[in-house]
């Protein structure tokens, strides 16, 4: 068996609108939009420099239907660089770029081969004795086990299965093309190039089953380094290494407050906690969510002037590092034994609103109102799973706390 190298990438999500960031900070959102493009360009640089033999993208090249051809032209430009370097590209459609989703097209270079969506297909690299088997998504949702229909391996060749799947479940990812590792193993392939899950994961070693993760974090749910995988095969032996491509990152910082902490003391706590994050950044801009928890006598003051305090926390972040940007200030503070509510005469209001969870009818009503707001947001910024940047429960908690704090001030 010959020796060769290839790159396994997935979940490029080119054109992702970063709608949550756009609602909070348009400049920060634009930084991450550009980071998504930079990540793919950086990976193409790696492929050309390392002279890999081929390049796999296991689904979700695009984030959704294009508003115009710009993102298609960008992808064409980058894969054309691979074409000029003599590197074949094998694409598979995932749920975000299924045939039913993407309506525009740009003719891609001759080095690009796309797996069929009606049934599994095979591409063969005769000079390397490599066979790649895969099936893309025809519709946004694929609920059947696609892997079981993949063809038998080519005898004496190195066989690669390419699949966009959640396997047996990977929260919070939707359960698409469900299957088990045993289902994959039953096909007799040497390597499984998976996509859909945005965290890097070595699922199994025999055969090697890999989620490379996405190239660039897209929300606070996707923290840490992001990239693809470089796979080297020598005489049938497989080695792999991560190629980190992201140019901006997300991180979370939890601050435990004490009851007597003043706003100034809380800012000092933030600054003290920032130092370890500089290593996490690795020279990249960082979108940081700061969460404060605990009982606080300053709770009502902070909640009623949340915007001003947010700006103070942002200033504290910049004192720690010029490229730490506050993605959100999450104040999950409790009153100090209810003293502030009793003194202001709002105990009844607080008792009514500070419930554990929210009834289903309230959640349904909130979802309907959010949908109305999202439809009115400009430039499609309300599109996506979290049009206002957070889960409904989180938004309701914030609204409840703001109402309680303002009632306390009025009282």
Secondary structure, DSSP 8 states (H G I E B T S, - for coil): ---EEEEEE----BT---HHHHHH-HHHHHHHHHHHHHHHHHHHHHHHHHT-SEEEE-S-SBSSS-SSSHHHHHHHHHHHHHHHTT-EEEE---STT-TTT--------TTEEE--SSS-EEEEETTTTEEEEE---SSS---S--GGGS----TTSEEEEEEE--TT--TTS---S---HHHHHTTT-SEEEEES--S-EEEEETTEEEE---SS--STTS-S--EEEEEEEETTEEEEEEEE--SEEEEEEEEE--TT--HHHHHHHHHHHHTTHHHHHTTSEEEEEEEEEEEETTHHHHHHTHHHHHHHHHHHHHHH-TTEEEEEEEEEEEESTTHHHHHHT-HHHHHHH--SS--HHHHHHHHHHHHHHHHHSGGGTT-SS-TTSS-HHHHHHHHHHHHHHHHHHH-
